[in-house]
Amino acid sequence: MKPIALATVAAALCATPALARGRDASSSFFVEGGGPGLLYSVNYEFLDGDFGLRAGFSYQPLSATGSSGGSGRAPVSLFTVPILANYLVNSGSSALELGGGATIIRADGAASGNGLAVSASGTTVLGTAILGYRLQPADGGFQFRIGIEALVGKGLALTNPDPTKLGVMPWMYLSIGYSI
């Protein structure tokens, strides 16, 4: 009977490696270039053992001007909200990071020129999957992340994007932050 009890305890400890190590830092704040926020994002993540939930935001004002027999101006603003679930495969303070989720994108734009003015807005959602490396001490402190991701949604492609077809586009991310 004792060997079965010992095997059960050993299996439970192996199935929950972060709990066996006693992770003290369960929250982190970080700034990310690229990634699910597209150009950049400010993020918060909560870790429970090896599983994490993160949410972030980004605001990106863009504009363009042009002329072709007249002049025109087109400001656009993008607001993104990435929401992901992560799983960490730990080895001390280093980890392989696997995750997936969605990025909500809100775009507002306007254009004017040659006596014409138009405006429009819309919301879309992109799927995302990430694979990366994370340096994050179990007791907190400096956090570094780098990796690749796949953005999935209508109109995405490296060449000849079609707004009616589902596509996948590779993307990279790099982040620095602090965990407590």
TORPA-4810 file (N, C-alpha, C, O; in nm, 3 decimals):
<nodes>
NODE_1_0.082_-0.119_0.000_0.000_0.000_0.000_0.086_0.126_0.000_0.055_0.224_-0.068_M
NODE_2_0.198_0.121_0.079_0.286_0.237_0.085_0.347_0.272_-0.051_0.356_0.390_-0.083_K
NODE_3_0.391_0.173_-0.133_0.447_0.208_-0.264_0.346_0.281_-0.352_0.384_0.371_-0.428_P
NODE_4_0.218_0.246_-0.344_0.115_0.313_-0.424_0.099_0.457_-0.377_0.088_0.547_-0.459_I
NODE_5_0.097_0.479_-0.246_0.085_0.615_-0.192_0.205_0.699_-0.231_0.189_0.815_-0.268_A
NODE_6_0.325_0.642_-0.223_0.446_0.716_-0.262_0.445_0.748_-0.411_0.484_0.858_-0.451_L
NODE_7_0.401_0.654_-0.493_0.392_0.678_-0.637_0.291_0.787_-0.669_0.313_0.868_-0.759_A
NODE_8_0.179_0.791_-0.597_0.078_0.894_-0.616_0.132_1.031_-0.581_0.111_1.127_-0.655_T
NODE_9_0.203_1.043_-0.469_0.262_1.171_-0.428_0.367_1.214_-0.528_0.372_1.332_-0.564_V
NODE_10_0.453_1.122_-0.574_0.556_1.156_-0.672_0.494_1.203_-0.803_0.542_1.299_-0.863_A
NODE_11_0.387_1.137_-0.847_0.319_1.178_-0.971_0.258_1.316_-0.955_0.265_1.397_-1.048_A
NODE_12_0.200_1.347_-0.840_0.140_1.479_-0.816_0.246_1.587_-0.818_0.224_1.695_-0.872_A
NODE_13_0.362_1.559_-0.759_0.469_1.659_-0.758_0.524_1.681_-0.898_0.558_1.794_-0.932_L
NODE_14_0.535_1.577_-0.979_0.584_1.592_-1.115_0.482_1.663_-1.203_0.520_1.736_-1.295_C
NODE_15_0.355_1.644_-1.177_0.250_1.707_-1.257_0.237_1.855_-1.226_0.183_1.929_-1.308_A
NODE_16_0.284_1.899_-1.110_0.275_2.040_-1.073_0.412_2.091_-1.033_0.436_2.119_-0.915_T
NODE_17_0.507_2.104_-1.131_0.643_2.141_-1.097_0.656_2.279_-1.035_0.744_2.300_-0.952_P
NODE_18_0.573_2.374_-1.071_0.586_2.508_-1.014_0.545_2.508_-0.867_0.606_2.579_-0.787_A
NODE_19_0.445_2.429_-0.831_0.404_2.424_-0.691_0.512_2.358_-0.607_0.534_2.396_-0.492_L
NODE_20_0.580_2.258_-0.663_0.687_2.193_-0.590_0.803_2.288_-0.566_0.870_2.278_-0.463_A
NODE_21_0.829_2.381_-0.660_0.937_2.478_-0.644_0.895_2.597_-0.559_0.981_2.668_-0.508_R
NODE_22_0.767_2.620_-0.544_0.720_2.730_-0.461_0.741_2.867_-0.524_0.818_2.947_-0.471_G
NODE_23_0.675_2.896_-0.636_0.687_3.026_-0.702_0.629_3.133_-0.611_0.511_3.128_-0.574_R
NODE_24_0.711_3.232_-0.576_0.667_3.343_-0.491_0.608_3.456_-0.573_0.514_3.522_-0.528_D
NODE_25_0.662_3.482_-0.692_0.615_3.593_-0.776_0.501_3.544_-0.864_0.522_3.458_-0.950_A
NODE_26_0.382_3.598_-0.844_0.267_3.553_-0.922_0.210_3.662_-1.013_0.115_3.637_-1.087_S
NODE_27_0.267_3.782_-1.009_0.220_3.892_-1.094_0.337_3.954_-1.166_0.447_3.964_-1.110_S
NODE_28_0.314_3.996_-1.289_0.419_4.069_-1.360_0.358_4.177_-1.447_0.247_4.165_-1.498_S
NODE_29_0.435_4.284_-1.461_0.403_4.395_-1.548_0.514_4.404_-1.650_0.632_4.398_-1.614_F
NODE_30_0.480_4.418_-1.780_0.585_4.426_-1.881_0.541_4.505_-2.002_0.422_4.517_-2.032_F
NODE_31_0.640_4.560_-2.072_0.620_4.631_-2.198_0.673_4.539_-2.307_0.783_4.483_-2.296_V
NODE_32_0.595_4.524_-2.412_0.630_4.430_-2.517_0.634_4.501_-2.652_0.541_4.572_-2.688_E
NODE_33_0.741_4.480_-2.726_0.751_4.526_-2.864_0.707_4.414_-2.955_0.748_4.299_-2.936_G
NODE_34_0.626_4.445_-3.055_0.570_4.340_-3.140_0.466_4.263_-3.062_0.396_4.319_-2.979_G
NODE_35_0.455_4.135_-3.089_0.364_4.049_-3.014_0.219_4.072_-3.045_0.185_4.137_-3.144_G
NODE_36_0.132_4.018_-2.960_-0.012_4.028_-2.984_-0.066_4.171_-2.987_-0.173_4.195_-3.044_P
NODE_37_0.005_4.267_-2.928_-0.038_4.407_-2.933_-0.001_4.477_-3.063_-0.027_4.596_-3.079_G
NODE_38_0.058_4.404_-3.156_0.102_4.447_-3.289_0.230_4.529_-3.282_0.338_4.470_-3.295_L
NODE_39_0.226_4.659_-3.264_0.350_4.737_-3.257_0.413_4.734_-3.118_0.534_4.717_-3.105_L
NODE_40_0.331_4.750_-3.017_0.376_4.743_-2.878_0.254_4.720_-2.791_0.141_4.733_-2.838_Y
NODE_41_0.277_4.686_-2.663_0.167_4.679_-2.567_0.223_4.686_-2.426_0.338_4.652_-2.401_S
NODE_42_0.139_4.731_-2.335_0.167_4.734_-2.192_0.079_4.624_-2.132_-0.041_4.620_-2.160_V
NODE_43_0.138_4.534_-2.050_0.069_4.412_-2.010_0.077_4.385_-1.861_0.170_4.428_-1.792_N
NODE_44_-0.022_4.311_-1.812_-0.023_4.255_-1.677_-0.048_4.105_-1.691_-0.132_4.064_-1.771_Y
NODE_45_0.025_4.024_-1.613_0.005_3.880_-1.617_-0.005_3.827_-1.475_0.070_3.868_-1.386_E
NODE_46_-0.099_3.735_-1.455_-0.113_3.665_-1.327_-0.074_3.520_-1.350_-0.127_3.454_-1.440_F
NODE_47_0.019_3.468_-1.270_0.062_3.329_-1.278_0.008_3.250_-1.161_0.013_3.294_-1.047_L
NODE_48_-0.043_3.132_-1.190_-0.084_3.037_-1.088_-0.009_2.908_-1.120_-0.053_2.828_-1.202_D
NODE_49_0.105_2.891_-1.055_0.191_2.778_-1.090_0.253_2.802_-1.225_0.318_2.904_-1.247_G
NODE_50_0.233_2.707_-1.316_0.289_2.719_-1.451_0.190_2.781_-1.551_0.224_2.799_-1.668_D
NODE_51_0.070_2.813_-1.507_-0.031_2.870_-1.595_-0.044_3.020_-1.571_-0.042_3.066_-1.457_F
NODE_52_-0.057_3.095_-1.680_-0.070_3.239_-1.667_-0.183_3.293_-1.752_-0.217_3.237_-1.857_G
NODE_53_-0.242_3.402_-1.706_-0.340_3.477_-1.783_-0.287_3.619_-1.795_-0.246_3.679_-1.696_L
NODE_54_-0.289_3.672_-1.916_-0.238_3.808_-1.936_-0.335_3.890_-2.018_-0.410_3.838_-2.100_R
NODE_55_-0.332_4.019_-1.992_-0.410_4.115_-2.069_-0.326_4.241_-2.086_-0.245_4.274_-1.999_A
NODE_56_-0.344_4.308_-2.195_-0.267_4.428_-2.222_-0.346_4.527_-2.304_-0.462_4.504_-2.338_G
NODE_57_-0.281_4.638_-2.336_-0.343_4.736_-2.423_-0.236_4.813_-2.499_-0.120_4.818_-2.459_F
NODE_58_-0.279_4.872_-2.608_-0.190_4.953_-2.691_-0.275_5.055_-2.765_-0.386_5.025_-2.809_S
NODE_59_-0.223_5.175_-2.778_-0.287_5.279_-2.859_-0.185_5.327_-2.960_-0.073_5.362_-2.924_Y
NODE_60_-0.223_5.328_-3.087_-0.130_5.365_-3.194_-0.194_5.465_-3.289_-0.273_5.426_-3.375_Q
NODE_61_-0.162_5.594_-3.275_-0.211_5.692_-3.371_-0.123_5.691_-3.497_-0.001_5.697_-3.487_P
NODE_62_-0.184_5.685_-3.612_-0.112_5.684_-3.739_-0.173_5.790_-3.830_-0.289_5.826_-3.814_L
NODE_63_-0.095_5.838_-3.925_-0.152_5.932_-4.022_-0.072_5.926_-4.152_0.044_5.884_-4.154_S
NODE_64_-0.136_5.967_-4.258_-0.073_5.971_-4.389_-0.121_6.095_-4.462_-0.235_6.137_-4.445_A
NODE_65_-0.036_6.152_-4.542_-0.073_6.263_-4.628_-0.029_6.231_-4.770_0.065_6.155_-4.790_T
NODE_66_-0.096_6.286_-4.865_-0.060_6.261_-5.004_-0.119_6.366_-5.096_-0.202_6.448_-5.055_G
NODE_67_-0.073_6.362_-5.219_-0.127_6.455_-5.317_-0.126_6.390_-5.454_-0.031_6.321_-5.491_S
NODE_68_-0.231_6.413_-5.527_-0.244_6.366_-5.664_-0.343_6.460_-5.731_-0.462_6.430_-5.742_S
NODE_69_-0.293_6.573_-5.775_-0.379_6.675_-5.830_-0.451_6.754_-5.721_-0.541_6.832_-5.753_G
NODE_70_-0.415_6.736_-5.598_-0.473_6.802_-5.482_-0.400_6.750_-5.360_-0.293_6.692_-5.372_G
NODE_71_-0.456_6.772_-5.245_-0.389_6.719_-5.126_-0.490_6.643_-5.041_-0.610_6.668_-5.048_S
NODE_72_-0.438_6.550_-4.960_-0.526_6.470_-4.876_-0.457_6.434_-4.746_-0.334_6.436_-4.735_G
NODE_73_-0.537_6.401_-4.649_-0.486_6.366_-4.517_-0.571_6.251_-4.462_-0.693_6.250_-4.480_R
NODE_74_-0.506_6.152_-4.395_-0.580_6.037_-4.344_-0.525_5.994_-4.208_-0.430_5.915_-4.203_A
NODE_75_-0.582_6.045_-4.098_-0.541_5.995_-3.966_-0.618_5.866_-3.930_-0.736_5.852_-3.961_P
NODE_76_-0.548_5.775_-3.866_-0.607_5.649_-3.822_-0.557_5.621_-3.681_-0.441_5.647_-3.650_V
NODE_77_-0.643_5.570_-3.596_-0.597_5.528_-3.463_-0.636_5.383_-3.441_-0.746_5.340_-3.474_S
NODE_78_-0.540_5.308_-3.385_-0.561_5.167_-3.353_-0.552_5.149_-3.203_-0.460_5.200_-3.139_L
NODE_79_-0.647_5.077_-3.147_-0.647_5.042_-3.006_-0.652_4.891_-3.002_-0.745_4.831_-3.055_F
NODE_80_-0.552_4.827_-2.939_-0.549_4.681_-2.933_-0.555_4.633_-2.789_-0.503_4.698_-2.698_T
NODE_81_-0.620_4.518_-2.769_-0.630_4.456_-2.637_-0.596_4.307_-2.655_-0.682_4.228_-2.692_V
NODE_82_-0.470_4.269_-2.627_-0.435_4.126_-2.631_-0.474_4.056_-2.501_-0.449_4.107_-2.392_P
NODE_83_-0.535_3.938_-2.515_-0.573_3.854_-2.400_-0.525_3.713_-2.431_-0.565_3.653_-2.531_I
NODE_84_-0.437_3.659_-2.344_-0.378_3.529_-2.369_-0.371_3.443_-2.244_-0.371_3.494_-2.132_L
NODE_85_-0.367_3.313_-2.266_-0.337_3.216_-2.160_-0.202_3.155_-2.195_-0.176_3.122_-2.311_A
NODE_86_-0.116_3.139_-2.094_0.019_3.086_-2.116_0.043_2.965_-2.029_-0.016_2.948_-1.923_N
NODE_87_0.133_2.879_-2.078_0.181_2.767_-2.000_0.333_2.773_-2.003_0.393_2.788_-2.110_Y
NODE_88_0.397_2.762_-1.886_0.542_2.769_-1.876_0.600_2.631_-1.847_0.556_2.563_-1.753_L
NODE_89_0.697_2.591_-1.927_0.772_2.469_-1.902_0.901_2.516_-1.838_0.991_2.565_-1.906_V
NODE_90_0.912_2.502_-1.704_1.018_2.564_-1.626_1.144_2.481_-1.614_1.141_2.358_-1.616_N
NODE_91_1.253_2.553_-1.601_1.382_2.496_-1.563_1.452_2.606_-1.484_1.533_2.681_-1.539_S
NODE_92_1.421_2.615_-1.356_1.475_2.726_-1.274_1.407_2.856_-1.311_1.285_2.862_-1.318_G
NODE_93_1.487_2.960_-1.336_1.428_3.089_-1.372_1.406_3.102_-1.522_1.351_3.203_-1.567_S
NODE_94_1.447_3.004_-1.601_1.422_3.003_-1.746_1.301_2.917_-1.775_1.274_2.819_-1.706_S
NODE_95_1.228_2.954_-1.879_1.109_2.877_-1.914_1.081_2.883_-2.064_1.106_2.984_-2.129_A
NODE_96_1.029_2.774_-2.115_0.970_2.772_-2.248_0.827_2.820_-2.229_0.754_2.769_-2.144_L
NODE_97_0.786_2.919_-2.308_0.653_2.978_-2.294_0.567_2.936_-2.413_0.605_2.956_-2.528_E
NODE_98_0.451_2.877_-2.385_0.354_2.837_-2.487_0.224_2.908_-2.455_0.183_2.911_-2.339_L
NODE_99_0.160_2.966_-2.554_0.037_3.037_-2.523_-0.051_3.058_-2.643_-0.012_3.034_-2.757_G
NODE_100_-0.171_3.102_-2.615_-0.266_3.131_-2.720_-0.375_3.222_-2.668_-0.399_3.230_-2.547_G
NODE_101_-0.441_3.289_-2.760_-0.549_3.379_-2.720_-0.598_3.461_-2.837_-0.601_3.415_-2.951_G
NODE_102_-0.636_3.583_-2.806_-0.694_3.672_-2.907_-0.648_3.815_-2.884_-0.615_3.855_-2.773_A
NODE_103_-0.647_3.891_-2.992_-0.622_4.035_-2.985_-0.742_4.106_-3.046_-0.776_4.086_-3.162_T
NODE_104_-0.805_4.189_-2.965_-0.917_4.271_-3.013_-0.858_4.400_-3.067_-0.780_4.467_-3.000_I
NODE_105_-0.896_4.435_-3.189_-0.843_4.555_-3.255_-0.958_4.647_-3.290_-1.053_4.607_-3.356_I
NODE_106_-0.948_4.771_-3.245_-1.046_4.875_-3.279_-0.973_4.979_-3.363_-0.871_5.032_-3.321_R
NODE_107_-1.025_5.009_-3.481_-0.965_5.107_-3.571_-1.066_5.217_-3.600_-1.182_5.191_-3.631_A
NODE_108_-1.020_5.340_-3.588_-1.100_5.458_-3.625_-1.018_5.538_-3.725_-0.900_5.565_-3.702_D
NODE_109_-1.081_5.577_-3.835_-1.006_5.650_-3.936_-1.091_5.754_-4.006_-1.214_5.748_-4.006_G
NODE_110_-1.022_5.848_-4.065_-1.087_5.953_-4.143_-0.993_5.993_-4.256_-0.871_5.980_-4.244_A
NODE_111_-1.050_6.039_-4.364_-0.969_6.086_-4.477_-1.040_6.206_-4.539_-1.163_6.212_-4.544_A
NODE_112_-0.961_6.300_-4.585_-1.018_6.416_-4.654_-0.922_6.460_-4.763_-0.801_6.443_-4.752_S
NODE_113_-0.977_6.517_-4.864_-0.898_6.569_-4.974_-0.983_6.586_-5.097_-1.079_6.513_-5.118_G
NODE_114_-0.946_6.684_-5.179_-1.016_6.711_-5.305_-1.165_6.732_-5.285_-1.246_6.688_-5.366_N
NODE_115_-1.203_6.799_-5.177_-1.343_6.829_-5.151_-1.424_6.715_-5.095_-1.547_6.723_-5.093_G
NODE_116_-1.360_6.608_-5.050_-1.430_6.492_-4.999_-1.378_6.459_-4.859_-1.259_6.467_-4.832_L
NODE_117_-1.469_6.422_-4.770_-1.430_6.380_-4.635_-1.510_6.256_-4.598_-1.631_6.251_-4.616_A
NODE_118_-1.440_6.155_-4.546_-1.505_6.031_-4.503_-1.446_5.986_-4.370_-1.333_6.022_-4.335_V
NODE_119_-1.522_5.908_-4.296_-1.470_5.849_-4.173_-1.536_5.712_-4.154_-1.646_5.686_-4.203_S
NODE_120_-1.464_5.627_-4.082_-1.517_5.492_-4.056_-1.448_5.437_-3.932_-1.343_5.484_-3.891_A
NODE_121_-1.510_5.336_-3.874_-1.451_5.267_-3.760_-1.498_5.123_-3.762_-1.600_5.089_-3.822_S
NODE_122_-1.422_5.038_-3.694_-1.459_4.897_-3.689_-1.375_4.822_-3.589_-1.271_4.869_-3.543_G
NODE_123_-1.423_4.704_-3.555_-1.355_4.618_-3.460_-1.338_4.481_-3.523_-1.427_4.432_-3.592_T
NODE_124_-1.223_4.419_-3.498_-1.197_4.284_-3.545_-1.119_4.209_-3.437_-1.066_4.270_-3.344_T
NODE_125_-1.113_4.079_-3.451_-1.041_3.995_-3.356_-0.944_3.906_-3.433_-0.982_3.843_-3.532_V
NODE_126_-0.818_3.902_-3.388_-0.719_3.813_-3.444_-0.686_3.705_-3.342_-0.677_3.733_-3.223_L
NODE_127_-0.669_3.584_-3.389_-0.620_3.477_-3.302_-0.468_3.486_-3.294_-0.405_3.539_-3.385_G
NODE_128_-0.411_3.435_-3.188_-0.266_3.437_-3.175_-0.216_3.315_-3.099_-0.280_3.268_-3.005_T
NODE_129_-0.101_3.264_-3.142_-0.034_3.154_-3.073_0.112_3.194_-3.057_0.174_3.243_-3.151_A
NODE_130_0.169_3.173_-2.937_0.306_3.215_-2.912_0.394_3.098_-2.867_0.347_3.002_-2.807_I
NODE_131_0.522_3.111_-2.898_0.624_3.017_-2.858_0.749_3.099_-2.829_0.799_3.168_-2.917_L
NODE_132_0.799_3.091_-2.705_0.913_3.175_-2.673_0.991_3.131_-2.552_0.964_3.029_-2.490_G
NODE_133_1.091_3.213_-2.521_1.178_3.193_-2.406_1.146_3.302_-2.304_1.124_3.417_-2.340_Y
NODE_134_1.144_3.264_-2.177_1.117_3.359_-2.070_1.223_3.343_-1.961_1.253_3.231_-1.918_R
NODE_135_1.277_3.455_-1.916_1.365_3.459_-1.800_1.288_3.531_-1.692_1.264_3.652_-1.702_L
NODE_136_1.250_3.459_-1.586_1.169_3.516_-1.478_1.197_3.440_-1.350_1.148_3.328_-1.332_Q
NODE_137_1.276_3.500_-1.259_1.306_3.431_-1.133_1.178_3.399_-1.056_1.084_3.479_-1.055_P
NODE_138_1.174_3.283_-0.990_1.055_3.239_-0.916_1.022_3.333_-0.800_0.906_3.343_-0.760_A
NODE_139_1.122_3.403_-0.746_1.096_3.493_-0.633_1.078_3.638_-0.677_1.072_3.727_-0.591_D
NODE_140_1.068_3.665_-0.806_1.040_3.799_-0.855_1.163_3.870_-0.905_1.276_3.822_-0.890_G
NODE_141_1.141_3.986_-0.965_1.249_4.066_-1.019_1.235_4.088_-1.167_1.126_4.079_-1.223_G
NODE_142_1.349_4.117_-1.231_1.354_4.147_-1.374_1.300_4.030_-1.456_1.329_3.914_-1.428_F
NODE_143_1.222_4.063_-1.559_1.164_3.962_-1.648_1.200_3.999_-1.791_1.193_4.115_-1.829_Q
NODE_144_1.239_3.898_-1.870_1.273_3.916_-2.011_1.204_3.806_-2.089_1.202_3.691_-2.047_F
NODE_145_1.146_3.842_-2.204_1.078_3.744_-2.289_1.112_3.773_-2.435_1.121_3.889_-2.474_R
NODE_146_1.130_3.668_-2.514_1.152_3.682_-2.657_1.090_3.561_-2.725_1.097_3.450_-2.672_I
NODE_147_1.030_3.580_-2.842_0.971_3.465_-2.909_0.906_3.501_-3.041_0.919_3.612_-3.092_G
NODE_148_0.837_3.401_-3.095_0.766_3.416_-3.221_0.619_3.386_-3.195_0.583_3.319_-3.098_I
NODE_149_0.536_3.437_-3.283_0.393_3.410_-3.273_0.333_3.400_-3.412_0.392_3.443_-3.510_E
NODE_150_0.216_3.343_-3.417_0.138_3.338_-3.540_0.011_3.417_-3.516_-0.066_3.386_-3.426_A
NODE_151_-0.011_3.519_-3.598_-0.137_3.594_-3.596_-0.229_3.529_-3.698_-0.187_3.500_-3.810_L
NODE_152_-0.354_3.505_-3.661_-0.450_3.437_-3.748_-0.573_3.525_-3.762_-0.633_3.565_-3.662_V
NODE_153_-0.612_3.554_-3.886_-0.732_3.635_-3.908_-0.754_3.662_-4.056_-0.670_3.630_-4.139_G
NODE_154_-0.866_3.720_-4.086_-0.899_3.755_-4.225_-0.806_3.866_-4.273_-0.780_3.963_-4.201_K
NODE_155_-0.758_3.850_-4.394_-0.677_3.953_-4.456_-0.530_3.949_-4.421_-0.455_4.038_-4.461_G
NODE_156_-0.485_3.849_-4.347_-0.343_3.840_-4.311_-0.268_3.750_-4.409_-0.315_3.642_-4.442_L
NODE_157_-0.152_3.796_-4.455_-0.065_3.717_-4.541_0.064_3.794_-4.562_0.065_3.917_-4.553_A
NODE_158_0.171_3.723_-4.588_0.298_3.790_-4.617_0.296_3.855_-4.755_0.356_3.961_-4.775_L
NODE_159_0.230_3.792_-4.851_0.218_3.849_-4.985_0.073_3.838_-5.031_0.004_3.741_-4.998_T
NODE_160_0.027_3.935_-5.104_-0.107_3.940_-5.161_-0.218_3.910_-5.061_-0.293_3.814_-5.080_N
NODE_161_-0.230_3.989_-4.954_-0.338_3.962_-4.857_-0.476_3.981_-4.920_-0.497_4.075_-4.997_P
NODE_162_-0.567_3.893_-4.889_-0.705_3.899_-4.937_-0.795_3.923_-4.816_-0.799_3.840_-4.725_D
NODE_163_-0.868_4.036_-4.812_-0.949_4.067_-4.694_-1.063_3.969_-4.668_-1.125_3.975_-4.562_P
NODE_164_-1.093_3.880_-4.762_-1.202_3.785_-4.743_-1.154_3.647_-4.699_-1.236_3.562_-4.664_T
NODE_165_-1.022_3.624_-4.701_-0.970_3.492_-4.669_-0.894_3.492_-4.538_-0.826_3.588_-4.502_K
NODE_166_-0.909_3.379_-4.465_-0.837_3.360_-4.341_-0.690_3.335_-4.373_-0.657_3.255_-4.461_L
NODE_167_-0.602_3.404_-4.301_-0.459_3.388_-4.325_-0.381_3.384_-4.195_-0.433_3.412_-4.088_G
NODE_168_-0.253_3.349_-4.208_-0.162_3.342_-4.094_-0.041_3.428_-4.126_0.013_3.422_-4.237_V
NODE_169_0.003_3.507_-4.028_0.121_3.588_-4.047_0.215_3.570_-3.928_0.173_3.585_-3.813_M
NODE_170_0.342_3.537_-3.954_0.437_3.525_-3.843_0.471_3.663_-3.788_0.472_3.762_-3.861_P
NODE_171_0.500_3.668_-3.659_0.529_3.794_-3.590_0.627_3.763_-3.478_0.636_3.648_-3.435_W
NODE_172_0.700_3.860_-3.432_0.796_3.839_-3.322_0.758_3.926_-3.203_0.681_4.022_-3.217_M
NODE_173_0.812_3.892_-3.086_0.793_3.976_-2.969_0.918_3.976_-2.882_0.995_3.880_-2.880_Y
NODE_174_0.934_4.086_-2.811_1.042_4.105_-2.715_0.986_4.189_-2.603_0.926_4.294_-2.628_L
NODE_175_1.004_4.145_-2.479_0.948_4.224_-2.368_1.044_4.228_-2.251_1.125_4.138_-2.230_S
NODE_176_1.030_4.335_-2.174_1.101_4.348_-2.048_0.999_4.394_-1.943_0.905_4.467_-1.974_I
NODE_177_1.021_4.351_-1.821_0.928_4.388_-1.717_0.978_4.348_-1.581_1.097_4.324_-1.560_G
NODE_178_0.885_4.343_-1.489_0.919_4.314_-1.350_0.810_4.226_-1.291_0.692_4.251_-1.312_Y
NODE_179_0.850_4.123_-1.218_0.752_4.035_-1.155_0.762_4.047_-1.003_0.870_4.064_-0.947_S
NODE_180_0.644_4.038_-0.939_0.638_4.048_-0.792_0.554_3.933_-0.736_0.536_3.923_-0.615_I
</nodes>
